[in-house]
């Protein structure tokens, strides 16, 4: 994913919201941070936020679709 840092505006969502959106647990998001390079921001060292656009890009770059549990996420 090529990002123009001058114009890119992240769309931050909480870890809980990201997990619900993707149909996974927050622990799975943590695993993706290490295995897929999922970027995050930790506010006050506690509240973890993810860039929704970056998650979408990772899913698009790694496959045409992702299967999570019994859910199929299309790109």
N, C-alpha and C positions, 0 to 999 in steps of 0.2 A: 504494500500500500504506500503510494507516494503521497506525502502530505505537504501542502503549501503552508508553512507555519505562520505566514502573514495573514492568511484568510481562514484557516481551519478553526472552527469553533466546536469543541467537544460537547457532546450531549451526555452529561453526567447522570448516572442513576445509581441508587444504592445497591449494595451486594444482595440484599433481600429482594429488591425489585428485579435485579438482573437474573437472579436464580428463578424467580417466579416466571419471568418472561421466557426463559429458556427451558423451564421445566426440569431444572436440576437443583441440587442442594448447594448451599454456600460452600461446602467442602469441595464440591466438584469445581467450582470457580477457582478456589485456591489451588487445586491441582493443575487447572489450565494455566494459571499464572506461571507455574514452573515448567510445564511441559510445552505450552504453546506460545509463551511469551506474552500472555494477556497483561496489558498495562492497567494499573490502578493508581489511585491516590488515597492515602490514608490521612484523614483529617484528625488533628490532635492525637495521632498515633492509634486511633481507635476505629473511627467510622471509615469503612472502606467504600470507595466509589469507583465505578467503572465507566468508561466511555462507550456508550451504546454503539456508536458508529464504528469503533475499533473492533468490538465483538462481531458485528455484522461483517466487517471486512475479513476478520480471521476465518469466520465460517465460510465466506465466499472463496477465499484464497485456498483453503485446505480441502474443499470438496464442493461438489455441486449441491449436496445436501448433507445434513448431519442427522444421525439417528441417536436420540438421547432417550434411554429407556424405551418406552413403546411409542414415543412421539417422533415424527419425521419433520424436521425443520427444513423448509425449502429456501433456497437462496434467492 
